[in-house]
């Protein structure tokens, strides 16, 4: 439905997310014992950051 513009914007957005989300996820993974581990997938980055935030609320 988005056509060419949607394909371009989606690719750029996903590229930015997979570039910066692993850097934001490093402290979360470090706190559970996986120091220096990164994953290059945007959905894992978002879910991992949210779960790490929720875990910090209960600790």
Order of alpha helices (4+ residues) and beta strands (2+ residues): alpha-alpha
